[in-house]
């Protein structure tokens, strides 16, 4: 692919959001909590962080890793939400870290042809472009939920935007590109 192609830009941006912004921040949130807090839920209609971690692992594996590797889809989505026995947060982080490593490898090797190809994922017919976008968007949605729960449980700001000035913008001397 040409270095400045739309596909390259899309993949670079997707990698940056997923692997350099959302995943490290999500991991930081989980590491700051106890196992009990990771499995806390306000009510039975809501998910715990533990359930969301299992769900993200299943989603990233199904939509990104398995689909592009053309491996068997073994995901049990209902089990991700039904889990009530506390799995230690270290095990959950390790499981998702392995999946994120596999997703990094997948995103680093995808071609424009694969992005334009059609895949059957979770009963949907989608392009590779759609699959990558779905994973990044979906991960961002649940990362936001995890950050919110963490802020609520810890009663403190997480400091993810401490580089911004009091105006909510980057200082004039700093203008890095977004991850």
C-alpha positions as CSV (number, residue, x, y, z in Angstrom):
1,X,0.0,0.0,0.0
2,X,1.3,3.5,-0.7
3,X,2.4,5.2,2.5
4,X,-0.2,8.0,2.2
5,X,-3.1,5.8,1.2
6,X,-6.5,6.1,2.9
7,X,-6.2,2.5,4.0
8,X,-2.8,3.2,5.7
9,X,-4.2,6.3,7.4
10,X,-7.3,4.5,8.6
11,X,-5.2,1.6,10.0
12,X,-2.7,3.9,11.7
13,X,-5.5,5.9,13.3
14,X,-7.3,2.8,14.4
15,X,-4.2,1.3,15.9
16,X,-3.5,4.6,17.7
17,X,-7.0,4.9,19.2
18,X,-7.3,1.2,20.2
19,X,-3.7,0.4,21.2
20,X,-2.2,3.7,22.3
21,X,-5.1,5.4,23.9
22,X,-8.1,3.2,24.9
23,X,-6.3,0.1,25.9
24,X,-3.6,1.7,28.2
25,X,-6.2,3.9,29.8
26,X,-8.6,1.0,30.4
27,X,-5.8,-1.1,31.8
28,X,-4.8,1.8,34.2
29,X,-8.4,2.0,35.4
30,X,-8.7,-1.8,36.1
31,X,-5.3,-1.9,37.8
32,X,-6.3,0.9,40.2
33,X,-9.3,-1.1,41.5
34,X,-9.6,-4.1,43.8
35,X,-11.0,-7.4,42.5
36,X,-14.2,-6.7,44.4
37,X,-14.6,-3.3,42.7
38,X,-13.9,-4.9,39.3
39,X,-16.9,-7.2,39.8
40,X,-19.2,-4.6,41.5
41,X,-22.4,-3.8,39.7
42,X,-25.1,-1.3,40.7
43,X,-27.9,-3.6,39.8
44,X,-28.6,-6.8,37.8
45,X,-29.4,-4.9,34.7
46,X,-25.9,-3.4,34.6
47,X,-22.5,-5.0,33.8
48,X,-19.5,-5.1,36.1
49,X,-16.1,-4.1,34.8
50,X,-15.2,-7.8,34.9
51,X,-18.1,-8.6,32.5
52,X,-17.0,-5.8,30.2
53,X,-13.5,-7.1,30.1
54,X,-14.7,-10.5,29.1
55,X,-17.0,-8.9,26.6
56,X,-14.2,-6.8,25.0
57,X,-12.0,-9.8,24.8
58,X,-14.7,-11.7,23.0
59,X,-15.5,-8.9,20.7
60,X,-11.9,-8.0,19.6
61,X,-11.2,-11.7,19.1
62,X,-14.3,-12.3,17.0
63,X,-14.4,-9.2,15.0
64,X,-10.7,-8.5,14.4
65,X,-8.4,-11.4,15.2
66,X,-10.4,-14.5,14.2
67,X,-12.2,-12.8,11.2
68,X,-9.0,-11.7,9.5
69,X,-7.1,-14.8,10.4
70,X,-10.0,-16.8,9.1
71,X,-10.0,-19.0,12.2
72,X,-13.0,-20.6,13.9
73,X,-15.3,-18.3,15.8
74,X,-15.6,-19.8,19.3
75,X,-17.1,-16.8,21.0
76,X,-19.8,-17.4,23.6
77,X,-21.2,-13.9,24.0
78,X,-23.9,-14.7,26.5
79,X,-21.3,-16.2,28.8
80,X,-19.4,-12.9,28.9
81,X,-22.4,-11.2,30.6
82,X,-23.5,-14.2,32.7
83,X,-20.2,-14.6,34.5
84,X,-20.7,-13.9,38.2
85,X,-17.8,-15.8,39.8
86,X,-15.0,-13.3,40.4
87,X,-12.0,-13.9,38.1
88,X,-9.0,-12.0,39.5
89,X,-8.4,-8.7,37.7
90,X,-4.8,-9.8,36.9
91,X,-6.1,-12.8,35.0
92,X,-8.7,-10.6,33.1
93,X,-6.0,-8.0,32.2
94,X,-3.6,-10.8,31.0
95,X,-6.3,-12.4,28.9
96,X,-7.2,-9.0,27.2
97,X,-3.5,-8.1,26.9
98,X,-2.9,-11.3,24.8
99,X,-5.9,-10.4,22.6
100,X,-4.7,-6.8,22.2
101,X,-1.3,-8.1,21.2
102,X,-3.0,-10.3,18.6
103,X,-5.0,-7.3,17.4
104,X,-1.9,-5.2,17.1
105,X,-0.4,-7.9,14.8
106,X,-3.6,-8.1,12.8
107,X,-3.8,-4.3,12.3
108,X,-0.1,-4.1,11.3
109,X,-0.5,-6.6,8.5
110,X,-3.9,-5.8,7.0
111,X,-4.1,-4.8,3.4
112,X,-6.4,-2.6,1.5
113,X,-7.8,-5.7,-0.2
114,X,-8.7,-7.2,3.2
115,X,-10.3,-4.0,4.3
116,X,-12.5,-4.1,1.2
117,X,-13.3,-7.9,1.3
118,X,-16.5,-9.2,2.8
119,X,-16.7,-11.2,6.0
120,X,-19.4,-13.0,7.9
121,X,-19.0,-12.0,11.6
122,X,-21.5,-12.6,14.3
123,X,-24.2,-13.3,11.7
124,X,-23.5,-10.0,9.9
125,X,-22.1,-9.5,6.4
126,X,-19.5,-6.7,6.7
127,X,-16.4,-5.4,5.0
128,X,-13.0,-5.5,6.7
129,X,-13.2,-1.8,7.0
130,X,-16.5,-2.1,8.9
131,X,-15.0,-4.8,11.2
132,X,-12.0,-2.7,12.2
133,X,-14.2,0.4,12.8
134,X,-16.7,-1.7,14.8
135,X,-13.9,-2.9,17.1
136,X,-12.4,0.6,17.7
137,X,-15.8,2.2,18.3
138,X,-17.0,-0.7,20.5
139,X,-13.8,-0.7,22.6
140,X,-14.1,3.1,23.0
141,X,-17.7,2.8,24.2
142,X,-16.9,0.2,26.9
143,X,-13.6,1.9,27.8
144,X,-15.7,5.0,28.6
145,X,-18.0,2.9,30.8
146,X,-15.0,1.5,32.7
147,X,-13.5,4.9,33.1
148,X,-16.8,6.3,34.5
149,X,-17.2,3.4,36.9
150,X,-13.6,3.8,38.0
151,X,-14.0,7.6,38.6
152,X,-17.2,6.9,40.6
153,X,-15.6,4.2,42.8
154,X,-12.4,6.1,43.4
155,X,-13.9,9.6,43.6
156,X,-11.0,11.2,41.7
157,X,-10.1,12.4,38.2
158,X,-8.1,9.8,36.2
159,X,-5.7,12.5,34.8
160,X,-6.0,11.2,31.2
161,X,-6.0,14.8,29.8
162,X,-3.6,16.5,32.1
163,X,-1.6,17.8,29.1
164,X,-4.4,20.2,28.3
165,X,-4.2,23.8,29.6
166,X,-6.9,25.4,31.7
167,X,-8.7,26.4,28.5
168,X,-9.1,22.7,27.6
169,X,-6.6,23.0,24.7
170,X,-3.0,21.9,24.2
171,X,-0.6,24.7,25.1
172,X,0.6,26.6,22.0
173,X,4.1,25.1,22.1
174,X,2.8,21.5,22.1
175,X,0.9,20.2,19.1
176,X,1.4,16.4,18.8
177,X,-0.8,14.4,16.5
178,X,-3.5,12.4,18.0
179,X,-2.8,8.7,18.7
